Amino acid sequence: MQYQGLVGLGLRREMLDEFCQQVPSEIQFFEVAPENWMTLGGKYGRQFRQLTEQYEFYCHGLSLSIGSPAPLDVDFVRRIKAFMDLHQIQLYSEHLSYCSGQGHMYDLMPIPFSDAAVKHVASRVKQVEDILERPLILENVSFYAAPSAQMTEREFVTAVLEEANCKLLLDVNNIYVNSINHSYDASAFLSAMPTERIAYLHIAGHYQQAEDLLIDTHGADINDPVWALLKACYAQHGVLPTLLERDFNLPSTAQLLGEITQIHDHQTEALKLMASRRMA
């Protein structure tokens, strides 16, 4: 198991003025979508560079479209590499989904859960890694339909990780959202994820549209079932770096720190429990 009690926050432009003055000590790394930052100049560009020179950053992309039937956008991947080189960012993750075909669809679509799709994605992962000269980390995504599925989501995710020999960004909220929307056991899905492949974690809030329909919005506070799943994740897979995603309905930094502190508390509790078991 890994024991890395780090907590991060997704950086938004609205936070730049405040964080360029002072970053709370509870925030130990930041994550950004490179598409939203790599063309910025002027004040935003200077502020971003100030932060990347002082703090650890991860990249979490939106537009790679790893599962698309269209050819990989090699020029785009090269721009991502240049951005990461400039800011000395080593970690790049993307969604196990696609968002392009004849054009860009501006949404994350589910890849058919099939053997052919597993091989297709794995070959594109290797192509991306060759250009980036870095590993590509894939995230389990929320989805609302499973077209042409020949296997379960759990089987598909683990098959892709194995075939591509890549790491996993494990999104705890997405497990819970999918478990409600598709009527499966969230704990069983969590347990089936390969511990040795998990690079770091995401946690976020969601919107309940109906009793059996949750929407992954990153625009609300984390609820109790997702907190419980995070605790179970630490117990099963070890304490890993964990990032709080909040993309909409942004509260004050003080309110965000409440959830960040709660993540720290769960990590500390898990580490203490692990230590006591080793001593027993």
Legacy VTK file of the C-alpha trace (Angstrom):
# vtk DataFile Version 3.0
C-alpha trace
ASCII
DATASET POLYDATA
POINTS 280 float
0.000 0.000 0.000
0.970 3.612 -0.548
0.949 6.169 2.258
0.917 9.693 0.850
-1.268 11.996 2.914
-1.507 14.915 0.514
-4.585 17.015 -0.256
-5.027 19.236 -3.299
-7.526 21.567 -4.929
-8.571 22.185 -8.504
-7.367 25.695 -9.343
-9.847 28.152 -10.867
-9.049 31.591 -12.281
-11.245 33.150 -9.593
-8.734 31.947 -6.996
-5.608 33.500 -8.525
-5.626 36.900 -6.808
-6.095 35.345 -3.374
-3.645 32.473 -3.777
-0.915 34.663 -5.255
-1.016 36.474 -1.923
-1.151 33.339 0.231
-2.007 29.675 -0.246
-3.440 28.036 2.883
-1.100 25.371 4.246
-3.885 22.786 4.053
-3.638 22.912 0.227
-0.570 20.907 -0.761
-0.937 20.694 -4.529
-3.075 22.061 -7.349
-4.651 20.500 -10.403
-5.508 22.279 -13.651
-7.031 21.452 -17.002
-4.191 22.464 -19.332
-6.662 23.497 -22.055
-7.862 26.306 -19.776
-4.392 27.628 -18.981
-1.886 26.990 -21.745
-2.934 29.936 -23.926
-3.152 32.486 -21.115
-0.908 35.518 -21.142
-0.942 38.843 -19.362
-1.909 39.009 -15.706
-3.389 35.497 -15.585
-0.314 34.017 -17.207
2.022 35.763 -14.764
-0.046 34.714 -11.761
-0.187 31.124 -12.942
3.572 31.011 -13.453
4.084 32.437 -9.963
2.100 29.550 -8.475
3.676 26.803 -10.581
7.106 27.990 -9.496
6.146 27.577 -5.820
3.728 24.630 -5.653
3.266 21.167 -7.072
0.828 20.953 -9.981
-0.955 18.081 -11.721
-2.600 18.298 -15.146
-6.064 16.818 -15.668
-7.121 17.144 -19.291
-10.499 17.570 -20.951
-9.919 17.251 -24.696
-7.558 14.346 -25.355
-10.490 12.103 -26.378
-8.533 8.914 -25.722
-11.376 6.660 -26.878
-12.345 8.534 -30.033
-12.547 6.720 -33.382
-10.962 9.805 -34.972
-7.160 9.965 -35.274
-5.314 11.237 -32.217
-4.741 14.998 -32.318
-0.955 14.806 -32.216
-0.463 18.576 -32.402
-2.659 18.988 -29.345
-0.643 16.421 -27.391
2.568 18.230 -28.364
1.125 21.491 -27.011
0.290 19.699 -23.762
3.893 18.487 -23.543
5.245 22.012 -24.121
2.947 23.364 -21.385
4.044 20.681 -18.933
7.709 21.178 -19.787
7.405 24.938 -19.292
5.856 24.573 -15.839
7.775 21.408 -14.867
4.578 19.416 -14.336
5.046 15.651 -14.350
1.556 14.172 -13.861
-1.020 14.169 -16.662
-4.374 12.445 -16.342
-7.342 12.222 -18.681
-10.842 10.802 -18.727
-11.424 7.257 -19.927
-13.938 8.560 -22.470
-14.043 10.503 -25.711
-15.244 13.919 -26.835
-14.550 14.018 -30.576
-15.551 12.271 -33.776
-16.381 14.321 -36.847
-15.857 17.321 -34.580
-15.469 18.241 -30.917
-18.606 17.411 -28.908
-17.783 19.394 -25.747
-18.922 16.538 -23.546
-17.437 13.339 -22.181
-19.022 10.348 -23.907
-18.826 6.731 -22.690
-16.578 4.374 -24.633
-18.303 1.082 -25.575
-17.272 -1.529 -23.012
-15.759 -4.029 -25.453
-12.527 -5.911 -26.135
-12.014 -3.895 -29.315
-12.306 -0.642 -27.370
-9.806 -1.896 -24.771
-7.200 -2.520 -27.478
-8.006 0.762 -29.245
-7.581 2.830 -26.074
-4.398 1.013 -25.053
-2.738 1.707 -28.391
-3.593 5.394 -28.134
-2.282 5.555 -24.555
1.106 4.361 -25.786
1.029 6.943 -28.593
0.318 9.750 -26.112
3.014 8.583 -23.705
5.609 8.491 -26.492
4.896 12.154 -27.290
4.581 13.394 -23.705
7.582 11.410 -22.468
5.474 10.883 -19.359
2.934 8.296 -18.204
-0.738 8.856 -19.034
-3.082 8.338 -16.069
-6.709 7.429 -16.876
-9.740 8.352 -14.771
-12.891 6.279 -14.301
-15.715 8.526 -15.471
-19.370 9.037 -14.701
-21.645 7.860 -17.515
-25.383 7.777 -18.145
-25.664 5.103 -20.856
-23.565 2.096 -21.868
-23.931 1.635 -25.637
-22.845 -1.705 -27.140
-21.524 -2.932 -23.787
-19.993 -6.416 -23.848
-18.622 -6.228 -20.320
-19.234 -4.290 -17.128
-17.675 -0.917 -16.359
-15.499 -2.576 -13.722
-14.240 -5.163 -16.207
-13.622 -2.514 -18.840
-11.642 -0.179 -16.581
-9.403 -2.942 -15.232
-8.887 -4.394 -18.727
-7.785 -1.022 -20.115
-5.355 -0.479 -17.232
-3.859 -3.917 -17.779
-3.659 -3.707 -21.580
-2.198 -0.195 -21.556
-0.062 -0.854 -18.461
-1.042 2.552 -17.113
-2.076 4.138 -13.821
-5.551 5.045 -12.587
-6.928 8.328 -11.296
-9.649 6.887 -9.087
-12.641 9.219 -8.821
-14.532 8.228 -5.684
-17.569 10.375 -6.473
-17.877 8.846 -9.940
-18.011 5.369 -8.408
-20.891 6.442 -6.183
-22.753 8.299 -8.949
-22.502 5.326 -11.312
-23.496 2.879 -8.586
-26.797 4.713 -8.112
-27.458 5.364 -11.800
-26.624 1.816 -12.891
-27.619 -0.110 -9.755
-24.320 -1.691 -8.796
-22.399 -2.131 -5.545
-20.007 0.804 -5.068
-17.984 -1.090 -2.454
-17.463 -4.040 -4.792
-16.317 -1.733 -7.596
-13.909 0.020 -5.239
-12.475 -3.277 -3.999
-11.904 -4.491 -7.566
-9.668 -1.581 -8.489
-5.972 -2.605 -8.623
-4.226 -0.905 -5.707
-0.825 -0.875 -7.393
-2.197 1.122 -10.333
-3.902 3.935 -8.401
-1.930 7.178 -8.781
-4.214 9.548 -6.880
-7.859 10.227 -6.045
-10.615 12.691 -6.914
-13.529 13.538 -4.659
-16.378 15.920 -5.426
-20.049 16.687 -4.958
-22.927 15.903 -7.297
-26.553 16.837 -7.962
-29.457 14.518 -7.173
-32.015 14.908 -9.954
-34.080 11.922 -8.859
-33.831 9.075 -6.367
-32.152 6.911 -8.997
-30.419 9.623 -11.043
-27.340 11.541 -9.891
-25.542 14.105 -12.064
-21.777 14.546 -11.680
-21.564 18.353 -11.440
-18.609 19.152 -9.133
-20.888 21.947 -7.996
-22.030 20.879 -4.523
-20.692 19.803 -1.154
-19.588 16.187 -0.754
-22.336 14.061 0.816
-22.078 11.382 3.487
-22.071 8.279 1.214
-19.154 9.686 -0.805
-17.220 10.525 2.372
-17.821 6.945 3.550
-16.535 5.604 0.234
-13.385 7.739 0.553
-12.726 6.280 4.007
-13.226 2.779 2.625
-10.829 3.600 -0.217
-8.083 4.613 2.218
-8.671 1.447 4.256
-8.453 -0.812 1.184
-5.931 0.916 -1.070
-3.858 3.069 1.259
-3.755 6.823 1.828
-3.172 8.416 -1.558
-2.987 12.050 -2.705
-6.574 13.280 -2.863
-7.901 16.234 -4.826
-11.076 18.180 -4.106
-12.881 19.134 -7.326
-15.185 22.155 -7.218
-15.962 23.638 -10.622
-19.295 25.444 -10.144
-21.115 27.316 -7.366
-17.713 28.166 -5.941
-17.906 28.891 -2.214
-15.402 30.939 -0.234
-11.936 29.563 0.416
-12.910 29.147 4.069
-15.764 26.841 3.044
-13.530 24.867 0.688
-11.013 24.482 3.495
-13.722 22.815 5.563
-13.867 19.923 3.089
-10.093 19.938 2.565
-9.613 19.659 6.332
-12.093 16.794 6.412
-9.999 14.943 3.818
-6.905 15.534 5.952
-8.778 14.187 8.982
-9.790 11.008 7.153
-6.209 10.510 5.967
-4.847 10.957 9.485
-7.414 8.533 10.884
-6.553 5.920 8.248
-2.804 6.305 8.814
-3.240 5.885 12.566
-5.298 2.747 12.034
-2.669 1.305 9.696
0.086 2.081 12.198
-1.813 0.396 15.029
-2.331 -2.716 12.916
1.374 -2.909 12.113
2.228 -2.672 15.815
-0.323 -5.301 16.891
LINES 1 281
280 0 1 2 3 4 5 6 7 8 9 10 11 12 13 14 15 16 17 18 19 20 21 22 23 24 25 26 27 28 29 30 31 32 33 34 35 36 37 38 39 40 41 42 43 44 45 46 47 48 49 50 51 52 53 54 55 56 57 58 59 60 61 62 63 64 65 66 67 68 69 70 71 72 73 74 75 76 77 78 79 80 81 82 83 84 85 86 87 88 89 90 91 92 93 94 95 96 97 98 99 100 101 102 103 104 105 106 107 108 109 110 111 112 113 114 115 116 117 118 119 120 121 122 123 124 125 126 127 128 129 130 131 132 133 134 135 136 137 138 139 140 141 142 143 144 145 146 147 148 149 150 151 152 153 154 155 156 157 158 159 160 161 162 163 164 165 166 167 168 169 170 171 172 173 174 175 176 177 178 179 180 181 182 183 184 185 186 187 188 189 190 191 192 193 194 195 196 197 198 199 200 201 202 203 204 205 206 207 208 209 210 211 212 213 214 215 216 217 218 219 220 221 222 223 224 225 226 227 228 229 230 231 232 233 234 235 236 237 238 239 240 241 242 243 244 245 246 247 248 249 250 251 252 253 254 255 256 257 258 259 260 261 262 263 264 265 266 267 268 269 270 271 272 273 274 275 276 277 278 279
